[in-house]
Amino acid sequence: MTFVNAVLNLNLLLRSTAVVLAHQTCQQYQYICVVVVVVVNGCARFYVVICVDKKCTVFA
């Protein structure tokens, strides 16, 4: 596995973890907006999570 693949896999893992956490948060709160910031290789990725009626929408 190359370093680039490792970084991409890490980013995917972080993203899926962020989504899972967001879904769990949405189960507890009806209306909430969460901004998840994932930094990989100095590049910040923003994931905006909006929960409405315990349904989770993720904007990447």
C-alpha positions as CSV (number, residue, x, y, z in Angstrom):
1,M,0.0,0.0,0.0
2,T,1.4,3.4,-1.0
3,F,1.4,6.4,1.3
4,V,-1.3,8.1,-0.8
5,N,-3.5,5.0,-0.5
6,A,-3.0,5.1,3.3
7,V,-4.0,8.7,3.5
8,L,-7.1,8.1,1.3
9,N,-8.1,5.2,3.5
10,L,-7.5,7.2,6.6
11,N,-9.7,10.0,5.2
12,L,-12.5,7.5,4.4
13,L,-12.2,6.1,7.8
14,L,-12.4,9.5,9.5
15,R,-15.3,10.5,7.3
16,S,-17.3,7.4,8.0
17,T,-16.5,7.8,11.7
18,A,-17.7,11.4,11.6
19,V,-20.9,10.3,9.8
20,V,-21.6,7.6,12.4
21,L,-21.0,10.0,15.3
22,A,-23.4,12.5,13.6
23,H,-26.1,9.9,13.2
24,Q,-25.8,9.0,16.9
25,T,-26.0,12.7,17.8
26,C,-29.1,13.0,15.6
27,Q,-30.7,10.2,17.5
28,Q,-30.4,12.2,20.7
29,Y,-31.2,15.7,19.5
30,Q,-34.0,16.6,17.1
31,Y,-32.6,19.8,15.7
32,I,-28.9,20.3,15.6
33,C,-26.2,21.4,13.2
34,V,-22.7,20.0,13.6
35,V,-19.7,21.0,11.6
36,V,-17.1,18.3,11.5
37,V,-13.6,19.3,10.4
38,V,-11.2,16.6,9.3
39,V,-7.6,17.6,8.6
40,V,-5.6,15.3,6.3
41,N,-2.2,16.3,5.1
42,G,-2.8,19.9,6.1
43,C,-6.0,20.0,4.0
44,A,-9.1,20.7,6.0
45,R,-12.3,19.0,5.0
46,F,-15.6,20.3,6.3
47,Y,-18.6,18.1,6.8
48,V,-21.8,19.9,7.7
49,V,-24.3,17.7,9.4
50,I,-27.9,18.9,9.8
51,C,-30.4,17.0,11.9
52,V,-34.0,17.6,11.4
53,D,-36.6,15.4,13.0
54,K,-33.8,12.9,13.9
55,K,-33.0,12.4,10.3
56,C,-29.4,13.1,9.4
57,T,-28.2,15.0,6.3
58,V,-24.5,15.2,5.7
59,F,-23.0,17.8,3.3
60,A,-19.4,17.1,2.4
